[in-house]
Amino acid sequence: MHVLATAGHVDHGKSTLVRALTGIDPDRLAEEKARGLTIDLGFAWTTLPSGRQVSFVDVPGHVRFLKNMRAGVGAVDACLFTVAATEGWKPQSEEHLRILELLSVGGGVVALTKSGLVDPGRLVEVAGDVRRRLGGSALAGAEVVPTDAPTGQGLEVLTGALEALLATTPEAADRGRPRLWIDRCFPAAGAGTVVTGTLSGGRVAVGDELALVPGPAPARRPLILRVRTLQNHRRSRAEVGPGHRVALGVAAAGHERLDRAKVERGQALVRPDQWAPTTVVDASLQVLAAAPAPVARRGAYQAYIGSGEHAVRLRVLGATAVEPGSCGLVRLHLPVPLALQPGDRYVLRDAGRATTVGGGEVLDVAPVLPAARAMPDRSVDRVVAERRWVDADLLARLTGERRPPDLGRWVVDPAALAEDRRRLEEATVAAGAVGLDLAGLSGRERAVVGDLASRGRLTVRDGRAHRPGAPVDLTSHPFLRALEAAPFAPPDVASFGVDRLELRQLLAAGLVVERDGWHFAASALARGTQLVAELLARSPEGVTASAVRERLGTTRKYALPFLSLLDAEGITRRRGDVRVPGPRLPAATEGGGSAGRTGGATGGGTGGGRDE
């Protein structure tokens, strides 16, 4: 299946020729039939003698309906270009040719219509002029066939030329990413709202849910539509592939209501998870040599993309203007979000001068660099490099190309990955024996740590990254140093902000001890034990909490939990209002004698008194 568009000046016999080739009148409007003038797009189809099917999109030739012409040639494979032998090359012949070139319609056949109305000499003259004007264009070398539709003259030769053209024209590729630019919308009995267009990129089936982009005004959020019916050439189908003209009967999915007035030419139907609708694109721009002025930031421009016409703001990248006959780069700001991809073609028209000035190719549908620095092209590597890290699904929506993730779910620029590896290795070294806490890292950073661990450049244990083979040395931990600096007036965990896992490691290593929510350095326990032993050596009958507080040089706030810690360790025992020696009390190293380890300390328990 191929889709061809007609092209040519008004009243050069496009519709008559299509009707003669297919038996279908593409002029469907009463006004068109009354005036004998194509106003809007018309559609017809036929099967060629080889069995090859071909659809025709018949476009208007009058300059007043140029926007309708552009809507019809945005997704075609080739063209049937008409020039009336009676009139020869005309202004719209030239403009249609340039539009076809700007949209990269790469091949076609030229029909010299109304040939039966001129003498052979005139026919040779017109054919020569047409070939000369096509020289250097996309239609250079196209077969020129004299025809006369009312008499059937030349139709057989024209059919053969179309067969030869389509035999060398690539069929539409199925990339599993369908898009239907809507060129008509109308009500149909039993089908509800029907939209038509040329399907590209992938297959569509009855029951599919597709997003209408842009959605209805004013929010323009995509609206999900369900395909209720599907037709191709007026035949019902369960599924249709790319490269076909289709008519879809659609209804709003879920409980939403579809307002047919909100569905219009220029919108597209796509799978919602495959596209990233955009209002800003970077693109190439070829300015026609015949353009009346350079294309610059100042000016009112309209861009024809897909089947739509959109007023755009334009910024030239890397220069102030693009001169006639030259190429440049531009950033286009669209008034509504469109489902675009790199490689889409557009036509640019100067709205003030009412002239086609150029066109080009979409290069980036979501530019991230400022316009002053942007240098867009179609490279996927460039897209990744500019974003450094990009979700693989998002990359596919932005470029139409799926790449396997490098780490986790991300495709990563090699330079960015090397930098992140170095940074996280340095952070792990700086974390010392405690290691780098993975809980404080982003998902991307954790993916890098996992990558480094798989390469043997880091080890991960207890939620922390360490250098391979690095000993676990917690003696220089900041919290431990703070506890040692104030052994009997320690900072509390909350105010210091110590990590819970690190605290557990310090406790497990025996460097820190805890009682009643307070933490003391192990060295403080050892020193306090010795001081209390000295007190008890002088007062074996027991010492009060006040005496211990004074000996430790602290306050009641810290002395009480420290005494509770001594009780729990078996160093002291509480008896009433005093502490007496416990079974693990060491001998005093100074003072008046030594305290017995068990003497007088086995009875009485902790008592029921209150610490004073």
C-alpha positions in Angstrom: 0.0 0.0 0.0 1.2 3.5 -0.9 -0.3 6.9 -0.5 0.2 9.5 -3.2 -0.7 13.2 -3.1 -1.7 15.3 -6.1 0.0 18.6 -6.6 -0.2 21.5 -9.1 -1.8 24.8 -10.0 -5.6 25.4 -9.6 -7.7 24.1 -12.5 -4.9 21.9 -13.9 -7.1 18.8 -13.7 -5.9 17.1 -10.6 -9.3 15.9 -9.4 -10.5 14.9 -12.9 -7.3 12.8 -13.3 -7.8 11.1 -10.0 -11.4 10.4 -10.9 -10.3 8.9 -14.2 -7.7 6.7 -12.5 -9.9 5.4 -9.6 -13.5 5.9 -10.6 -14.0 7.9 -7.3 -14.8 11.6 -7.3 -12.5 13.1 -4.7 -14.5 16.4 -4.6 -16.9 15.5 -1.8 -18.3 19.0 -0.8 -21.4 20.5 -2.5 -19.5 23.8 -2.9 -16.7 22.0 -4.7 -19.1 20.4 -7.1 -21.0 23.6 -7.7 -17.8 25.7 -8.3 -15.8 23.0 -10.1 -13.0 23.9 -7.6 -11.2 21.7 -5.1 -11.4 23.5 -1.7 -10.5 20.8 0.8 -8.8 17.5 0.8 -10.3 14.7 -1.2 -9.6 10.9 -1.1 -9.7 8.1 -3.6 -8.1 4.7 -4.1 -7.6 2.0 -6.7 -5.8 -1.3 -7.3 -3.2 -1.1 -10.1 -2.8 -3.9 -12.7 0.0 -5.4 -10.7 -2.3 -5.8 -7.6 -0.6 -3.0 -5.8 -3.0 -0.8 -3.9 -2.6 3.0 -4.0 -4.5 5.8 -2.2 -4.7 9.3 -3.5 -4.9 12.5 -1.4 -6.3 15.1 -3.8 -5.2 18.6 -2.6 -6.6 22.1 -3.6 -4.4 24.1 -6.0 -5.8 27.6 -5.3 -3.5 29.8 -3.3 -6.3 30.6 -0.9 -6.5 26.9 0.2 -2.7 26.4 0.5 -3.0 25.4 4.1 -5.4 22.5 3.1 -2.8 21.4 0.5 -0.1 21.2 3.1 -2.3 19.2 5.4 -2.6 16.6 2.7 1.0 16.1 1.8 2.5 15.6 5.2 2.6 11.8 5.3 2.6 10.6 1.6 5.1 8.4 -0.1 5.2 10.2 -3.5 3.2 12.6 -5.7 1.3 12.9 -8.9 2.3 16.3 -10.2 0.0 17.9 -12.7 0.7 20.7 -15.2 -2.0 21.6 -17.8 -0.6 21.6 -21.3 -2.9 24.5 -22.1 -1.4 26.8 -19.5 2.1 25.4 -18.7 4.0 26.1 -15.5 2.1 28.5 -13.1 2.8 30.1 -9.7 1.2 27.3 -7.7 3.1 24.8 -9.7 6.3 26.3 -8.4 5.0 26.7 -4.8 3.7 23.1 -4.7 7.0 21.8 -5.9 8.9 23.7 -3.2 6.5 22.5 -0.6 7.0 18.9 -1.7 10.8 19.3 -1.5 10.6 20.9 1.9 8.5 18.0 3.1 11.0 15.5 1.6 8.5 13.9 -0.8 11.1 12.1 -2.8 9.5 10.9 -6.0 6.7 11.4 -8.4 5.2 11.2 -11.8 4.3 14.3 -13.9 1.0 14.3 -15.8 0.6 16.9 -18.6 -3.1 17.2 -18.4 -5.5 18.5 -21.1 -3.0 17.4 -23.7 -5.9 16.7 -26.2 -6.5 20.4 -26.3 -3.1 21.5 -27.7 -1.2 20.7 -30.8 1.9 18.4 -30.7 4.3 21.3 -30.9 2.8 23.0 -27.9 2.9 19.7 -26.0 6.6 19.3 -26.7 7.3 22.9 -25.7 5.4 22.5 -22.4 7.0 19.1 -21.6 10.5 20.6 -22.2 9.7 23.6 -19.9 8.5 21.3 -17.2 11.6 19.1 -17.3 13.8 22.2 -17.1 11.9 23.6 -14.1 12.1 20.2 -12.3 15.9 20.0 -12.9 17.8 19.9 -9.6 14.6 19.3 -7.6 13.3 16.2 -5.9 11.3 15.5 -9.1 14.3 15.8 -11.5 14.1 12.9 -13.9 10.5 12.1 -13.1 8.6 10.6 -16.1 6.4 13.2 -17.9 3.2 11.7 -19.3 0.8 13.5 -21.6 -2.8 12.7 -20.6 -6.3 13.8 -21.4 -8.7 12.4 -18.7 -12.0 12.9 -20.5 -10.9 10.9 -23.5 -8.7 8.4 -21.6 -5.6 9.5 -23.6 -2.4 8.5 -21.8 -4.0 6.9 -18.8 -2.6 3.5 -19.5 0.9 5.0 -19.8 0.4 7.0 -16.7 -0.7 3.8 -14.8 2.5 2.1 -15.9 4.6 5.1 -14.8 2.9 4.9 -11.4 3.6 1.2 -11.2 7.3 1.8 -11.9 7.4 4.7 -9.4 5.8 2.7 -6.6 7.9 -0.4 -7.3 11.0 1.6 -6.2 9.3 3.6 -3.4 9.9 2.1 0.1 6.9 0.9 2.0 6.0 2.6 5.3 8.1 1.1 8.1 6.5 -0.5 11.1 8.4 0.8 14.1 5.7 -0.2 16.6 5.0 3.5 17.2 1.8 4.4 15.4 0.8 8.0 14.8 -2.2 9.3 12.8 -2.3 12.9 11.9 -6.0 13.8 11.7 -7.1 15.4 8.4 -10.8 15.0 8.7 -13.4 14.6 11.6 -17.1 14.0 11.1 -20.0 12.2 12.6 -21.2 8.9 11.2 -24.4 6.9 12.1 -23.5 4.0 14.2 -19.9 4.9 14.5 -20.1 8.2 16.5 -17.1 10.4 15.8 -14.9 9.4 12.9 -11.4 10.7 12.2 -9.3 10.0 9.1 -5.7 10.2 8.2 -2.7 8.4 6.8 -1.3 6.0 9.4 2.4 5.9 9.9 4.9 4.3 12.3 2.9 1.3 13.5 -0.3 -0.7 13.6 -3.7 0.2 15.1 -6.4 -2.3 16.0 -10.0 -2.1 17.2 -10.0 -1.7 21.0 -6.7 0.2 21.1 -6.6 3.2 23.4 -4.9 6.2 21.8 -4.1 9.7 23.1 -5.5 12.7 21.3 -2.6 15.3 21.1 -3.0 18.1 21.7 -6.1 17.5 23.8 -9.2 19.8 23.9 -8.7 23.4 24.8 -8.1 25.1 27.1 -6.0 22.7 29.1 -4.7 20.8 26.0 -4.1 17.7 28.1 -4.1 14.5 26.0 -7.5 12.9 25.8 -7.6 9.1 25.7 -9.8 7.7 23.0 -10.8 4.1 22.3 -10.9 2.8 18.7 -14.5 1.4 18.3 -14.4 0.8 14.5 -11.7 0.8 11.9 -12.0 1.1 8.1 -9.6 1.2 5.1 -11.1 2.0 1.7 -14.6 1.7 3.3 -13.9 -1.9 4.4 -14.1 -2.8 8.0 -10.8 -4.1 9.4 -9.8 -5.5 12.8 -6.3 -4.1 12.4 -4.4 -1.9 9.9 -0.6 -1.4 9.4 1.3 1.8 8.6 1.1 3.3 5.1 -2.7 3.0 4.9 -5.5 5.6 4.7 -7.7 4.8 7.7 -11.0 5.9 9.2 -11.3 5.4 12.9 -14.6 5.5 14.9 -13.5 6.7 18.3 -15.1 7.3 21.7 -13.7 8.7 24.9 -12.2 6.0 27.2 -13.6 5.7 30.7 -16.3 8.0 31.8 -15.2 11.0 29.9 -17.4 12.5 27.1 -16.1 13.1 23.7 -17.1 16.5 22.3 -16.7 16.2 18.5 -16.2 19.9 18.2 -12.9 19.5 20.2 -11.5 17.0 17.6 -10.0 18.8 14.6 -7.4 18.7 11.8 -3.9 19.0 13.1 -4.3 16.8 16.1 -2.7 13.4 16.2 -3.6 10.0 17.7 -0.7 8.2 19.3 -0.1 5.6 22.0 0.2 7.7 25.2 3.2 6.0 26.7 5.3 6.3 23.5 5.4 10.1 22.9 6.5 13.2 24.8 4.2 16.0 23.5 6.2 19.2 23.2 5.8 23.0 22.6 9.5 23.7 21.9 11.6 22.0 19.1 15.0 22.6 17.6 15.0 22.2 13.8 17.0 22.7 10.7 15.8 25.4 8.3 16.3 25.6 4.6 15.3 29.1 3.4 14.2 29.1 -0.3 16.3 31.1 -2.6 13.2 33.0 -3.7 12.3 34.0 -0.2 11.6 37.8 -0.1 13.8 38.3 3.0 16.0 36.6 5.5 14.3 34.5 8.3 15.0 36.2 11.6 13.6 36.4 15.1 11.3 39.3 14.2 8.5 38.3 12.0 5.2 36.5 12.1 5.6 32.9 11.0 3.4 29.8 10.6 4.6 26.3 10.7 2.9 23.5 8.9 3.6 20.2 10.8 1.7 17.0 10.3 -1.7 18.0 9.2 -1.8 21.3 11.2 -1.1 25.0 10.9 0.5 26.7 13.9 1.6 30.3 14.6 5.1 30.0 16.0 7.7 32.1 17.6 11.1 31.6 16.1 14.7 32.0 17.4 17.6 31.5 15.0 20.4 29.5 16.7 24.0 30.6 16.3 23.2 33.5 14.1 20.9 36.5 13.8 19.2 35.4 10.5 19.1 32.7 7.8 19.6 34.2 4.4 17.6 33.2 1.3 19.1 30.1 -0.3 21.0 29.1 2.8 20.5 26.6 5.7 20.5 27.3 9.5 19.2 26.1 12.8 16.1 27.4 14.6 14.1 27.0 17.8 10.4 26.9 17.3 7.9 27.7 20.1 4.6 26.1 19.3 1.3 27.3 20.7 0.1 23.8 21.6 1.9 20.6 22.5 2.4 18.3 19.5 3.4 14.6 19.2 6.7 15.1 17.3 9.8 13.1 16.7 13.2 13.8 15.2 13.0 13.6 11.4 9.5 15.1 11.1 9.3 17.7 8.3 7.7 21.1 8.4 7.0 24.1 6.1 7.5 27.6 7.3 5.4 30.5 5.9 5.8 34.2 6.4 2.3 35.2 7.6 2.8 38.9 6.9 4.0 38.4 3.3 1.8 35.4 2.7 4.7 33.5 1.2 6.3 30.1 1.8 9.9 30.9 2.9 11.4 27.6 3.8 11.1 24.4 5.9 13.2 21.7 7.4 13.5 18.8 9.8 12.8 18.5 13.5 16.0 17.6 15.3 15.2 17.8 19.0 11.7 17.6 20.5 12.8 18.7 24.1 15.9 20.9 23.9 17.6 21.3 27.3 20.4 23.7 26.4 19.8 27.5 26.1 19.3 28.7 22.6 22.7 30.5 22.7 24.5 27.1 23.2 22.3 24.7 21.3 23.8 22.9 18.4 21.0 20.3 17.6 21.3 17.3 15.3 19.5 14.0 15.1 22.1 12.1 17.1 20.8 10.1 20.0 24.2 10.3 21.6 23.9 14.1 21.7 20.6 13.8 23.4 22.1 11.6 26.1 25.2 13.7 26.4 23.2 16.9 27.0 21.0 15.3 29.6 23.9 13.1 31.1 21.4 10.7 32.6 18.1 9.9 30.9 15.5 7.3 31.6 15.5 4.7 28.8 11.7 5.0 28.4 11.9 8.8 28.2 14.8 8.5 25.6 12.6 6.4 23.4 9.8 8.9 23.7 12.1 11.8 22.8 14.0 10.1 19.9 11.9 7.2 18.7 14.9 5.0 19.3 15.1 2.5 22.2 18.5 1.9 23.8 19.2 -0.6 26.6 19.9 1.0 29.9 23.5 1.3 31.0 22.7 1.4 34.8 19.4 0.7 36.4 16.8 2.2 34.2 19.1 4.9 32.8 21.1 5.5 29.6 24.2 7.4 30.7 26.6 9.6 28.9 30.1 7.9 29.2 31.8 11.1 30.4 29.1 11.7 33.0 29.4 8.1 34.2 33.2 8.3 34.6 32.8 11.6 36.6 30.2 10.1 38.9 32.3 7.0 39.5 35.3 9.1 40.4 33.2 11.4 42.7 31.6 8.5 44.6 34.9 6.7 45.0 36.4 9.9 46.5 33.4 10.3 48.8 33.8 6.7 50.0 37.5 7.4 50.8 36.5 10.6 52.6 33.9 8.7 54.7 36.7 6.7 56.3 36.1 3.5 58.2 32.5 4.3 58.7 31.9 4.1 55.0 29.6 6.0 52.7 25.9 5.8 53.7 23.9 4.6 50.7 20.6 5.9 52.3 21.8 9.5 51.7 22.4 8.9 48.0 20.1 9.4 45.0 18.9 6.5 43.0 21.4 7.3 40.3 24.2 7.5 42.8 23.2 4.1 44.3 23.3 2.7 40.8 26.8 3.9 40.3 27.9 2.4 43.7 26.4 -0.9 42.6 28.3 -0.7 39.4 31.5 0.1 41.2 30.9 -2.9 43.6 30.3 -5.2 40.6 33.7 -4.1 39.3 35.4 -4.8 42.6 36.2 -1.1 43.2 33.9 -0.8 46.2 32.4 -3.2 48.7 29.0 -2.7 50.3 28.0 -4.0 53.7 25.3 -2.9 56.1 24.0 -0.3 53.7 27.5 1.4 53.4 30.1 1.5 50.8 33.7 0.9 51.7 37.0 0.7 49.9 37.8 -2.9 49.1 39.8 -4.5 52.0 39.6 -1.3 54.1 39.8 -2.1 57.8 36.8 -1.1 59.9 38.4 1.6 62.1 35.8 3.6 64.1 38.3 5.1 66.6 38.3 8.4 64.8 34.5 8.7 64.5 33.4 12.3 65.2 30.8 11.2 67.7 33.3 9.1 69.6 35.7 12.0 69.7 33.0 14.3 71.0 32.2 11.8 73.8 35.8 11.5 74.8 36.2 15.3 74.8 33.4 15.6 77.4 33.4 12.2 79.1 30.9 13.0 81.9 28.8 15.6 80.0 28.3 13.9 76.7 26.4 15.3 73.8 23.1 13.6 73.1 22.5 11.7 69.8 19.7 13.9 68.5 21.6 17.2 68.8 24.8 15.7 67.4 23.0 14.2 64.4 24.9 10.9 64.4 23.7 8.3 61.9 21.9 5.4 63.6 23.8 2.7 61.7 27.1 4.3 62.7 25.9 4.5 66.3 25.1 0.7 66.2 28.6 0.1 64.8 30.2 2.1 67.6 28.2 0.2 70.3 28.9 -3.2 68.7 32.6 -2.4 68.6 32.5 -1.6 72.4 33.8 2.0 71.8 30.6 3.5 73.1 28.2 2.3 75.9 24.6 3.4 76.5 22.3 3.7 79.5 18.9 5.4 79.8 19.3 7.0 76.4 22.7 8.5 77.1 25.9 7.5 75.5 29.4 7.5 77.0 32.7 6.6 75.6 34.2 3.3 76.8 37.1 5.3 78.1 34.7 7.4 80.2 33.3 4.3 81.7 36.8 3.1 82.6 37.8 6.5 84.0 34.6 6.9 86.0 34.9 3.4 87.4 38.3 4.2 88.7 37.1 7.4 90.3 34.2 5.7 92.0 36.5 2.9 93.2 38.6 5.6 94.9 35.6 7.0 96.6 34.4 3.6 97.9 37.9 2.8 99.1 37.6 5.8 101.4 34.0 5.2 102.2 33.3 1.4 102.0 29.9 1.9 103.7 28.7 3.6 100.5 28.8 6.9 98.6 25.9 9.2 97.7 25.1 10.3 94.2 26.1 13.8 95.1 29.5 12.6 96.1 29.9 10.8 92.8 28.6 13.9 90.9 31.2 16.1 92.5 34.0 13.6 91.9 33.1 13.3 88.2 32.9 17.1 87.9 29.5 16.9 86.2 25.8 17.7 86.9 23.0 15.5 88.2 21.7 15.3 84.5 24.7 13.2 83.6 25.7 11.7 86.9 22.4 9.7 87.4 22.5 7.8 84.0 26.3 7.2 84.6 25.6 5.7 88.0 22.8 3.6 86.5 25.4 2.4 83.9 27.8 1.4 86.8 25.0 -0.5 88.5 24.2 -2.3 85.2 27.8 -3.2 84.7 28.0 -4.7 88.3 30.6 -2.1 89.3 28.3 -0.7 92.0 25.1 -1.6 93.7 22.4 0.7 94.9 21.5 0.3 98.6 19.0 2.9 99.7 20.5 6.3 99.0 24.0 5.1 98.5 26.1 3.0 96.2 28.2 0.2 97.6 30.8 -1.9 95.9 29.5 -4.3 93.2 31.0 -7.6 92.2 33.0 -6.1 89.3 34.4 -3.1 91.2 38.2 -2.9 90.5 40.7 -2.2 93.1 41.4 1.5 93.7 44.8 2.7 92.4 45.0 5.5 94.9 43.3 6.7 98.1 42.8 4.9 101.4 43.0 1.2 100.6 41.1 -1.1 98.3 37.5 -2.0 98.2 36.4 -5.6 98.4 34.7 -7.0 95.3 32.0 -8.7 97.2 32.3 -7.7 100.8 29.1 -6.1 102.0 27.7 -5.9 98.5 25.7 -9.1 98.1 22.7 -8.2 100.1 20.0 -5.5 100.0 19.6 -5.3 96.2 19.2 -1.9 94.7 16.9 -0.7 97.5 13.9 1.5 97.0 15.5 4.8 97.9 15.8 7.8 95.6 19.2 9.1 94.2 20.1 12.4 95.8 
